[in-house]
Structures are given as structure tokens and as C-alpha cells.
Amino acid sequence: MSKIPESELIINNRGAIYHLDVRPDEIADTIILVGDPGRVKKVSQYFDRIEFELQHREFVTHTGIIGNKRISVVSTGIGPDNIDIVLNELDALANIDFETREIKSSFKKLNIIRFGTSGALQKDIPVDSLVASSHGLGLDNLLNFYEYEKSVDANNLIKAFVDQTSLDTSIAMPYIFEGSRSLLSKFNNDFHKGITVTCPGFYGPQGRILRLNLKSKGLINKLTSFSYGDHGITNFEMETSAIYGLGNLLGHECLSINVIVANRVIQEFSKDSNAAVETMIKKALENLIA
């Protein structure tokens, strides 16, 4: 087994991986991802005790215990490019020997759950409600840089999506991955379920017009009306498809939980998004621990 070069796997002088600045012993097997670094404390305040508190750039990590379960919460920052860093580094912490720089012979599976915010794409999914993503559909191109075999179901769903939305594939070649069914089964009551679309930006890529016109007109309506079999689009944001794609390829169980802070169809925004996020954290942790 060949060693991974220092330029590819960067380990700092305290034996921690480069961006996260976390050592293998400082991360749990169950990991909650949040975009906002300030949201890490909002999750870890529910830990019975905290073992590690680490920070490097926008990446904040708290690892601790709830009951008899060890959990880490890690901030990713915004966007699929940051998810590429975080997912690959979390997997490296679990499945690469930092002493020998070789892939371990025994694979460790992680449970990775996003606690995020997003915009609803159906008028009957109100602000402050919760969504558990059955699939992540990416308009961000990240997974197109990795080699993998697309399933027949994925190809058929993406073809239907391109056809129905008239998507200009010169802008984005979409991809889709399923979330963890075992984790999804923990989130039944009070959680809407459906496809979450991941966009590579907040304004133009999500159909917002400020001072620039859009190349793809009517994006919201196209996403709202999409259907394929039992599948429909519930919401969109900027991380889920990257988590599901990399998580699937690396062999981990991944789920994305989002609180709806905006409904893009009826053009409403949460009156108290901070309270909505707190409610999401409490309910999601309860379901996860149960």
C-alpha cells in the first residue's frame, strides 16, 4: 500500500489535519455539520460534557458526550467547496493512518448529519418548518470532478430534471445522491421529506435578482413544478448534495436536516430565524439520540 504524499494529505506539527486542525482522537464517529461557526456552541450547549474545543479559520469543532453517545459538531462555512474540504478531511481522520500515511485496512463508517437553513420551494412548506432530505440534487458541479458510476435510477431522475426544467447543461451538469435511509427513518413526525437542490451560490444560482439579470429565467417555478414518480423538490440551499455525494462515495451514512427560513414561492421570511434554528437543533438532537 503506497504512502499518501505530504502535499496531498497535509498534517500539521501537532498531528492534526490541515484545515480542520483536528487529530483523529479528537473527532467522534457521529458528526453534526453546521454552516455557521457560531452555531457550533448552540449545539454543544446540549452536551453533558465537552472534551475538545478547536478552531481554525471558519472550521470550529466541539467534541463531547450526550448520555452515552460521543458526538462532534463541526462548522463548515458556506458552500460545496467547503464541504469538499470537510468531508474529505473527516474521512481521512477516520480511515487514514496519520503515522504511516496509508489507508487503514479496516474501514470506519461515520454518521454525518447536517443541521442547516434553507428556502422552501413548495407553498405548503411554511417558514420555521423542518425538512429531512431524501436526496441531494446538485447544481454545483463538485461531484463531477470525482470518478464514479451513476445508477440507472439516478440517470433517469437527472434526465427528467433536465427535460422538465430546460436546464442549460453548459451552466451545470446536475447529479443526485440519496441520503441515508437508516438515519432518515429517525426523522418522521414534524419533518417534511423530499429532494433538496444544492446551488453553488445564494443570489443568481438561487434565482435572486438584485442588479444583475439571470441567464436561466423562472428557476423557482421550474424547481417547484418538478416531479418524477414519487419524487418532488422540497427546498434548496448550498451544501446537501455535496455531503450526500461525497458521503456515499466514501461509504458513510449522511443526512441533511434543514429549517425553512424562507419560502421562495410565497416570498416570506421567518420572523425569528434564530428561534427557528434553536427549535431545529433541539428536535433533531432528540430524534438523533433516540
One Martini backbone bead per residue (centre of mass of N, CA, C, O) as a GRO file, in nm:
protein
  290
    1MET     BB    1   0.094   0.038   0.025
    2SER     BB    2   0.078   0.362  -0.043
    3LYS     BB    3   0.184   0.667   0.022
    4ILE     BB    4   0.075   0.977   0.116
    5PRO     BB    5   0.155   1.271   0.037
    6GLU     BB    6   0.217   1.577   0.185
    7SER     BB    7   0.054   1.746  -0.040
    8GLU     BB    8  -0.225   1.576   0.007
    9LEU     BB    9  -0.160   1.517   0.320
   10ILE     BB   10  -0.202   1.756   0.566
   11ILE     BB   11   0.014   1.775   0.854
   12ASN     BB   12   0.068   1.909   1.139
   13ASN     BB   13   0.270   1.963   1.431
   14ARG     BB   14   0.013   1.814   1.605
   15GLY     BB   15  -0.134   1.590   1.414
   16ALA     BB   16  -0.322   1.760   1.222
   17ILE     BB   17  -0.542   1.849   1.006
   18TYR     BB   18  -0.524   2.128   0.827
   19HIS     BB   19  -0.813   2.276   0.835
   20LEU     BB   20  -0.942   2.162   1.108
   21ASP     BB   21  -0.739   2.092   1.337
   22VAL     BB   22  -0.759   1.764   1.371
   23ARG     BB   23  -0.750   1.477   1.545
   24PRO     BB   24  -0.853   1.155   1.558
   25ASP     BB   25  -0.922   1.174   1.882
   26GLU     BB   26  -1.119   1.452   1.831
   27ILE     BB   27  -1.330   1.258   1.684
   28ALA     BB   28  -1.629   1.136   1.605
   29ASP     BB   29  -1.867   0.913   1.453
   30THR     BB   30  -2.063   1.149   1.520
   31ILE     BB   31  -2.161   1.420   1.292
   32ILE     BB   32  -2.221   1.763   1.304
   33LEU     BB   33  -2.326   1.997   1.060
   34VAL     BB   34  -2.243   2.346   1.026
   35GLY     BB   35  -2.207   2.651   0.886
   36ASP     BB   36  -2.205   2.820   1.141
   37PRO     BB   37  -1.976   2.878   1.385
   38GLY     BB   38  -2.195   2.985   1.602
   39ARG     BB   39  -2.361   2.701   1.606
   40VAL     BB   40  -2.190   2.511   1.775
   41LYS     BB   41  -2.277   2.609   2.064
   42LYS     BB   42  -2.585   2.548   2.018
   43VAL     BB   43  -2.520   2.241   2.034
   44SER     BB   44  -2.303   2.193   2.275
   45GLN     BB   45  -2.496   2.284   2.513
   46TYR     BB   46  -2.621   1.972   2.515
   47PHE     BB   47  -2.386   1.868   2.641
   48ASP     BB   48  -2.261   1.712   2.917
   49ARG     BB   49  -1.972   1.716   2.774
   50ILE     BB   50  -1.651   1.860   2.688
   51GLU     BB   51  -1.344   1.768   2.535
   52PHE     BB   52  -1.334   1.956   2.265
   53GLU     BB   53  -1.190   2.279   2.144
   54LEU     BB   54  -1.181   2.397   1.804
   55GLN     BB   55  -0.987   2.628   1.577
   56HIS     BB   56  -0.990   2.702   1.207
   57ARG     BB   57  -1.103   2.947   1.099
   58GLU     BB   58  -1.429   2.832   1.010
   59PHE     BB   59  -1.336   2.574   1.181
   60VAL     BB   60  -1.542   2.429   1.422
   61THR     BB   61  -1.479   2.208   1.712
   62HIS     BB   62  -1.695   1.986   1.900
   63THR     BB   63  -1.639   1.739   2.158
   64GLY     BB   64  -1.877   1.500   2.308
   65ILE     BB   65  -2.144   1.423   2.548
   66ILE     BB   66  -2.456   1.228   2.521
   67GLY     BB   67  -2.472   1.043   2.756
   68ASN     BB   68  -2.336   0.761   2.564
   69LYS     BB   69  -2.274   0.976   2.329
   70ARG     BB   70  -2.050   1.055   2.081
   71ILE     BB   71  -1.997   1.399   1.965
   72SER     BB   72  -1.969   1.608   1.681
   73VAL     BB   73  -1.921   1.959   1.595
   74VAL     BB   74  -1.909   2.118   1.264
   75SER     BB   75  -1.791   2.377   1.080
   76THR     BB   76  -1.803   2.475   0.718
   77GLY     BB   77  -1.947   2.682   0.605
   78ILE     BB   78  -2.004   2.791   0.276
   79GLY     BB   79  -2.048   2.544   0.057
   80PRO     BB   80  -1.917   2.289  -0.149
   81ASP     BB   81  -1.614   2.352  -0.115
   82ASN     BB   82  -1.612   2.306   0.195
   83ILE     BB   83  -1.721   2.017   0.188
   84ASP     BB   84  -1.478   1.893   0.047
   85ILE     BB   85  -1.294   1.936   0.289
   86VAL     BB   86  -1.453   1.808   0.529
   87LEU     BB   87  -1.515   1.521   0.423
   88ASN     BB   88  -1.222   1.437   0.357
   89GLU     BB   89  -1.108   1.491   0.647
   90LEU     BB   90  -1.293   1.306   0.808
   91ASP     BB   91  -1.213   1.048   0.659
   92ALA     BB   92  -0.912   1.061   0.722
   93LEU     BB   93  -0.941   1.043   1.033
   94ALA     BB   94  -1.076   0.746   1.007
   95ASN     BB   95  -0.896   0.602   0.729
   96ILE     BB   96  -0.607   0.722   0.811
   97ASP     BB   97  -0.276   0.681   0.877
   98PHE     BB   98  -0.070   0.930   1.014
   99GLU     BB   99   0.201   0.772   1.032
  100THR     BB  100   0.201   0.609   0.736
  101ARG     BB  101   0.003   0.723   0.509
  102GLU     BB  102  -0.228   0.499   0.514
  103ILE     BB  103  -0.472   0.302   0.444
  104LYS     BB  104  -0.681   0.137   0.618
  105SER     BB  105  -0.793  -0.193   0.648
  106SER     BB  106  -1.019  -0.069   0.828
  107PHE     BB  107  -1.341   0.049   0.814
  108LYS     BB  108  -1.495   0.367   0.900
  109LYS     BB  109  -1.814   0.462   0.985
  110LEU     BB  110  -2.003   0.753   0.943
  111ASN     BB  111  -2.214   0.995   1.100
  112ILE     BB  112  -2.372   1.255   0.896
  113ILE     BB  113  -2.523   1.571   1.009
  114ARG     BB  114  -2.717   1.826   0.897
  115PHE     BB  115  -2.763   2.167   1.027
  116GLY     BB  116  -2.984   2.381   0.853
  117THR     BB  117  -3.063   2.624   0.604
  118SER     BB  118  -3.360   2.717   0.401
  119GLY     BB  119  -3.561   2.707   0.100
  120ALA     BB  120  -3.872   2.688  -0.004
  121LEU     BB  121  -4.061   2.517  -0.299
  122GLN     BB  122  -4.332   2.511  -0.129
  123LYS     BB  123  -4.624   2.652  -0.009
  124ASP     BB  124  -4.671   2.399   0.217
  125ILE     BB  125  -4.381   2.504   0.333
  126PRO     BB  126  -4.320   2.664   0.600
  127VAL     BB  127  -4.194   2.868   0.794
  128ASP     BB  128  -4.011   2.689   1.051
  129SER     BB  129  -3.986   2.433   0.921
  130LEU     BB  130  -3.902   2.084   0.849
  131VAL     BB  131  -3.631   1.909   0.669
  132ALA     BB  132  -3.577   1.587   0.517
  133SER     BB  133  -3.345   1.453   0.299
  134SER     BB  134  -3.361   1.213   0.053
  135HIS     BB  135  -3.209   1.412  -0.148
  136GLY     BB  136  -2.927   1.531  -0.351
  137LEU     BB  137  -2.926   1.802  -0.586
  138GLY     BB  138  -2.673   1.910  -0.809
  139LEU     BB  139  -2.551   2.251  -0.932
  140ASP     BB  140  -2.215   2.254  -0.853
  141ASN     BB  141  -2.007   2.013  -0.982
  142LEU     BB  142  -1.831   1.858  -0.774
  143LEU     BB  143  -1.881   1.545  -0.852
  144ASN     BB  144  -1.755   1.582  -1.150
  145PHE     BB  145  -1.448   1.534  -1.026
  146TYR     BB  146  -1.547   1.241  -0.981
  147GLU     BB  147  -1.524   0.895  -0.986
  148TYR     BB  148  -1.831   0.732  -1.102
  149GLU     BB  149  -2.124   0.534  -1.090
  150LYS     BB  150  -2.424   0.569  -1.228
  151SER     BB  151  -2.734   0.508  -1.180
  152VAL     BB  152  -3.025   0.449  -1.331
  153ASP     BB  153  -3.201   0.624  -1.145
  154ALA     BB  154  -3.027   0.878  -1.160
  155ASN     BB  155  -3.037   0.919  -1.467
  156ASN     BB  156  -3.347   0.943  -1.489
  157LEU     BB  157  -3.386   1.183  -1.298
  158ILE     BB  158  -3.198   1.382  -1.443
  159LYS     BB  159  -3.339   1.380  -1.715
  160ALA     BB  160  -3.610   1.487  -1.608
  161PHE     BB  161  -3.494   1.749  -1.495
  162VAL     BB  162  -3.381   1.870  -1.756
  163ASP     BB  163  -3.643   1.859  -1.919
  164GLN     BB  164  -3.837   2.023  -1.721
  165THR     BB  165  -3.624   2.280  -1.680
  166SER     BB  166  -3.430   2.347  -1.916
  167LEU     BB  167  -3.140   2.301  -1.857
  168ASP     BB  168  -2.826   2.444  -1.881
  169THR     BB  169  -2.546   2.233  -1.915
  170SER     BB  170  -2.327   2.467  -1.937
  171ILE     BB  171  -2.364   2.545  -1.633
  172ALA     BB  172  -2.490   2.252  -1.539
  173MET     BB  173  -2.428   1.916  -1.419
  174PRO     BB  174  -2.626   1.718  -1.275
  175TYR     BB  175  -2.674   1.551  -0.954
  176ILE     BB  176  -2.749   1.242  -0.752
  177PHE     BB  177  -2.822   1.159  -0.401
  178GLU     BB  178  -2.877   0.957  -0.136
  179GLY     BB  179  -2.974   0.923   0.165
  180SER     BB  180  -3.001   0.790   0.470
  181ARG     BB  181  -3.234   0.564   0.565
  182SER     BB  182  -3.169   0.518   0.865
  183LEU     BB  183  -3.170   0.821   0.944
  184LEU     BB  184  -3.446   0.906   0.821
  185SER     BB  185  -3.621   0.717   1.015
  186LYS     BB  186  -3.583   0.928   1.267
  187PHE     BB  187  -3.755   1.148   1.069
  188ASN     BB  188  -4.092   1.196   1.080
  189ASN     BB  189  -4.216   1.378   1.266
  190ASP     BB  190  -4.219   1.717   1.157
  191PHE     BB  191  -4.103   1.613   0.865
  192HIS     BB  192  -4.018   1.691   0.571
  193LYS     BB  193  -3.993   1.522   0.242
  194GLY     BB  194  -3.717   1.540  -0.003
  195ILE     BB  195  -3.570   1.722  -0.240
  196THR     BB  196  -3.248   1.873  -0.242
  197VAL     BB  197  -3.116   2.164  -0.368
  198THR     BB  198  -2.788   2.251  -0.485
  199CYS     BB  199  -2.611   2.555  -0.482
  200PRO     BB  200  -2.329   2.779  -0.581
  201GLY     BB  201  -2.533   3.005  -0.468
  202PHE     BB  202  -2.754   3.279  -0.355
  203TYR     BB  203  -2.845   3.432  -0.603
  204GLY     BB  204  -2.849   3.345  -0.905
  205PRO     BB  205  -2.860   3.025  -0.839
  206GLN     BB  206  -3.151   3.116  -0.671
  207GLY     BB  207  -3.309   3.349  -0.844
  208ARG     BB  208  -3.182   3.624  -0.772
  209ILE     BB  209  -3.260   3.980  -0.806
  210LEU     BB  210  -3.083   4.279  -0.830
  211ARG     BB  211  -2.857   4.394  -1.078
  212LEU     BB  212  -2.875   4.111  -1.217
  213ASN     BB  213  -2.934   3.913  -1.468
  214LEU     BB  214  -3.063   3.608  -1.586
  215LYS     BB  215  -3.014   3.323  -1.776
  216SER     BB  216  -3.221   3.162  -1.588
  217LYS     BB  217  -3.548   3.159  -1.605
  218GLY     BB  218  -3.775   3.057  -1.366
  219LEU     BB  219  -3.654   2.864  -1.144
  220ILE     BB  220  -3.862   2.826  -0.921
  221ASN     BB  221  -4.092   2.705  -1.093
  222LYS     BB  222  -3.930   2.462  -1.201
  223LEU     BB  223  -3.871   2.331  -0.923
  224THR     BB  224  -4.162   2.317  -0.808
  225SER     BB  225  -4.281   2.134  -1.064
  226PHE     BB  226  -4.118   1.899  -1.012
  227SER     BB  227  -4.151   1.546  -1.124
  228TYR     BB  228  -4.080   1.191  -1.013
  229GLY     BB  229  -4.297   1.013  -0.932
  230ASP     BB  230  -4.249   1.049  -0.581
  231HIS     BB  231  -4.080   1.300  -0.665
  232GLY     BB  232  -3.981   1.609  -0.498
  233ILE     BB  233  -3.923   1.948  -0.431
  234THR     BB  234  -3.865   2.127  -0.124
  235ASN     BB  235  -3.559   2.252  -0.145
  236PHE     BB  236  -3.285   2.501  -0.100
  237GLU     BB  237  -2.914   2.523  -0.110
  238MET     BB  238  -2.531   2.467  -0.037
  239GLU     BB  239  -2.464   2.127   0.066
  240THR     BB  240  -2.610   1.843   0.040
  241SER     BB  241  -2.500   1.704  -0.224
  242ALA     BB  242  -2.205   1.695  -0.126
  243ILE     BB  243  -2.253   1.515   0.117
  244TYR     BB  244  -2.393   1.278  -0.031
  245GLY     BB  245  -2.179   1.220  -0.242
  246LEU     BB  246  -1.924   1.180  -0.067
  247GLY     BB  247  -2.048   0.989   0.140
  248ASN     BB  248  -2.114   0.760  -0.055
  249LEU     BB  249  -1.826   0.716  -0.180
  250LEU     BB  250  -1.698   0.673   0.126
  251GLY     BB  251  -1.931   0.508   0.314
  252HIS     BB  252  -2.142   0.696   0.450
  253GLU     BB  253  -2.379   0.836   0.673
  254CYS     BB  254  -2.629   1.070   0.544
  255LEU     BB  255  -2.785   1.384   0.663
  256SER     BB  256  -3.039   1.642   0.602
  257ILE     BB  257  -3.124   1.921   0.809
  258ASN     BB  258  -3.388   2.172   0.774
  259VAL     BB  259  -3.470   2.502   0.814
  260ILE     BB  260  -3.721   2.726   0.727
  261VAL     BB  261  -3.659   3.077   0.640
  262ALA     BB  262  -3.780   3.047   0.340
  263ASN     BB  263  -4.040   3.126   0.099
  264ARG     BB  264  -4.020   3.145  -0.252
  265VAL     BB  265  -4.321   3.138  -0.342
  266ILE     BB  266  -4.450   3.350  -0.109
  267GLN     BB  267  -4.228   3.545   0.003
  268GLU     BB  268  -4.107   3.445   0.290
  269PHE     BB  269  -3.982   3.528   0.622
  270SER     BB  270  -3.864   3.479   0.910
  271LYS     BB  271  -3.924   3.638   1.219
  272ASP     BB  272  -3.732   3.397   1.381
  273SER     BB  273  -3.457   3.230   1.301
  274ASN     BB  274  -3.321   3.163   1.572
  275ALA     BB  275  -3.560   3.004   1.692
  276ALA     BB  276  -3.576   2.797   1.461
  277VAL     BB  277  -3.295   2.677   1.505
  278GLU     BB  278  -3.336   2.583   1.796
  279THR     BB  279  -3.565   2.386   1.733
  280MET     BB  280  -3.407   2.206   1.543
  281ILE     BB  281  -3.186   2.115   1.735
  282LYS     BB  282  -3.363   1.980   1.947
  283LYS     BB  283  -3.519   1.779   1.763
  284ALA     BB  284  -3.276   1.645   1.624
  285LEU     BB  285  -3.136   1.541   1.880
  286GLU     BB  286  -3.365   1.369   1.986
  287ASN     BB  287  -3.379   1.181   1.735
  288LEU     BB  288  -3.082   1.091   1.731
  289ILE     BB  289  -3.064   0.969   2.022
  290ALA     BB  290  -3.325   0.781   1.998
   0.00000   0.00000   0.00000
